[in-house]
């Protein structure tokens, strides 16, 4: 893995973890928000050129 990819991967993991924290409280809008943030970060980070 390139060194430039370390921070975005950590951010994606943290976004998914934040989404998982909201699942027990059933605040689905927050779950969707954090999962969307993870998907957006992944799309920008791993886009094909």
N, CA, C and O of each residue as an XYZ file, in Angstrom:
196
protein
N       0.853     -1.171      0.000
C       0.000      0.000      0.000
C       0.902      1.239      0.000
O       1.900      1.301      0.718
N       0.532      2.203     -0.809
C       1.289      3.445     -0.865
C       1.065      4.240      0.414
O       0.017      4.140      1.052
N       2.052      5.016      0.769
C       1.966      5.819      1.977
C       0.836      6.851      1.881
O       0.274      7.256      2.899
N       0.507      7.274      0.653
C      -0.567      8.252      0.478
C      -1.939      7.662      0.794
O      -2.895      8.407      1.007
N      -2.046      6.350      0.828
C      -3.330      5.693      1.056
C      -3.602      5.394      2.528
O      -4.711      4.993      2.879
N      -2.623      5.581      3.377
C      -2.781      5.206      4.791
C      -3.869      6.037      5.465
O      -4.774      5.478      6.086
N      -3.795      7.355      5.354
C      -4.778      8.199      6.031
C      -6.195      7.987      5.506
O      -7.119      7.867      6.310
N      -6.406      7.936      4.192
C      -7.771      7.682      3.727
C      -8.330      6.338      4.193
O      -9.517      6.248      4.508
N      -7.510      5.303      4.242
C      -7.986      4.000      4.711
C      -8.362      4.081      6.192
O      -9.376      3.517      6.604
N      -7.562      4.772      6.983
C      -7.888      4.961      8.403
C      -9.204      5.729      8.539
O     -10.031      5.403      9.390
N      -9.393      6.747      7.699
C     -10.622      7.531      7.737
C     -11.832      6.692      7.365
O     -12.893      6.838      7.972
N     -11.693      5.826      6.386
C     -12.792      4.946      5.993
C     -13.161      4.011      7.138
O     -14.340      3.809      7.428
N     -12.158      3.449      7.781
C     -12.405      2.546      8.914
C     -13.106      3.302     10.044
O     -14.034      2.772     10.654
N     -12.680      4.516     10.326
C     -13.318      5.303     11.380
C     -14.760      5.668     11.025
O     -15.628      5.689     11.897
N     -15.014      5.953      9.755
C     -16.388      6.245      9.326
C     -17.297      5.040      9.523
O     -18.425      5.182      9.995
N     -16.818      3.870      9.169
C     -17.613      2.650      9.345
C     -17.817      2.363     10.832
O     -18.894      1.928     11.239
N     -16.795      2.603     11.635
C     -16.921      2.399     13.083
C     -17.934      3.376     13.681
O     -18.705      3.007     14.568
N     -17.933      4.605     13.205
C     -18.911      5.583     13.692
C     -20.326      5.152     13.315
O     -21.254      5.303     14.110
N     -20.491      4.622     12.119
C     -21.811      4.125     11.712
C     -22.247      2.970     12.603
O     -23.412      2.886     12.992
N     -21.323      2.091     12.923
C     -21.644      0.944     13.767
C     -22.055      1.382     15.176
O     -22.863      0.715     15.822
N     -21.512      2.475     15.641
C     -21.868      2.967     16.977
C     -23.316      3.441     17.057
O     -23.915      3.414     18.132
N     -23.881      3.872     15.940
C     -25.250      4.366     15.940
C     -26.282      3.267     15.709
O     -27.477      3.514     15.866
N     -25.860      2.082     15.347
C     -26.813      0.999     15.090
C     -27.610      0.625     16.345
O     -28.828      0.475     16.247
N     -26.988      0.467     17.509
C     -27.791      0.097     18.695
C     -28.852      1.135     19.077
O     -29.909      0.779     19.599
N     -28.575      2.401     18.821
C     -29.548      3.432     19.184
C     -30.611      3.620     18.112
O     -31.538      4.410     18.287
N     -30.484      2.899     17.003
C     -31.433      2.940     15.890
C     -31.615      4.345     15.329
O     -32.719      4.727     14.942
N     -30.542      5.104     15.288
C     -30.557      6.417     14.630
C     -30.067      6.202     13.207
O     -28.904      6.446     12.889
N     -30.972      5.743     12.365
C     -30.604      5.284     11.024
C     -30.098      6.403     10.136
O     -29.304      6.158      9.227
N     -30.541      7.619     10.378
C     -30.031      8.721      9.557
C     -28.544      8.934      9.803
O     -27.805      9.268      8.877
N     -28.102      8.744     11.037
C     -26.672      8.864     11.339
C     -25.875      7.700     10.757
O     -24.751      7.880     10.288
N     -26.464      6.512     10.793
C     -25.800      5.337     10.202
C     -25.589      5.567      8.709
O     -24.503      5.332      8.179
N     -26.633      6.024      8.047
C     -26.535      6.286      6.605
C     -25.520      7.391      6.333
O     -24.757      7.304      5.371
N     -25.503      8.423      7.162
C     -24.567      9.530      6.993
C     -23.122      9.039      7.033
O     -22.328      9.370      6.152
N     -22.779      8.256      8.047
C     -21.397      7.800      8.197
C     -21.012      6.783      7.138
O     -19.866      6.760      6.688
N     -21.957      5.940      6.733
C     -21.657      5.002      5.646
C     -21.469      5.742      4.324
O     -20.616      5.372      3.517
N     -22.258      6.774      4.108
C     -22.089      7.583      2.896
C     -20.736      8.295      2.899
O     -20.094      8.428      1.857
N     -20.315      8.742      4.061
C     -18.994      9.376      4.160
C     -17.892      8.378      3.825
O     -16.921      8.726      3.152
N     -18.037      7.147      4.288
C     -17.048      6.113      3.987
C     -17.021      5.789      2.498
O     -15.951      5.637      1.909
N     -18.194      5.687      1.895
C     -18.274      5.390      0.463
C     -17.690      6.533     -0.358
O     -16.968      6.296     -1.327
N     -17.995      7.762      0.020
C     -17.463      8.911     -0.698
C     -15.940      8.969     -0.596
O     -15.257      9.222     -1.588
N     -15.418      8.738      0.589
C     -13.966      8.727      0.766
C     -13.320      7.624     -0.060
O     -12.278      7.833     -0.680
N     -13.934      6.466     -0.066
C     -13.398      5.350     -0.868
C     -13.462      5.656     -2.351
O     -12.535      5.331     -3.093
N     -14.549      6.279     -2.791
C     -14.692      6.594     -4.220
C     -13.645      7.593     -4.670
O     -13.088      7.470     -5.761
N     -13.377      8.575     -3.838
C     -12.384      9.579     -4.202
C     -10.966      9.021     -4.102
O     -10.107      9.349     -4.919
N     -10.727      8.183     -3.105
C      -9.390      7.648     -2.884
C      -9.001      6.607     -3.913
O      -7.870      6.606     -4.400
N      -9.931      5.715     -4.249
C      -9.597      4.591     -5.100
C     -10.164      4.710     -6.513
O     -10.383      3.699     -7.180
N     -10.402      5.927     -6.968
C     -10.918      6.106     -8.317
C      -9.887      5.636     -9.344
O      -8.679      5.729     -9.124
N     -10.379      5.146    -10.437
C      -9.477      4.692    -11.502
C      -9.174      5.866    -12.421
O     -10.044      6.674    -12.745
N      -7.940      5.930    -12.820
C      -7.526      7.037    -13.681
C      -7.193      6.536    -15.036
O      -6.821      7.320    -15.910
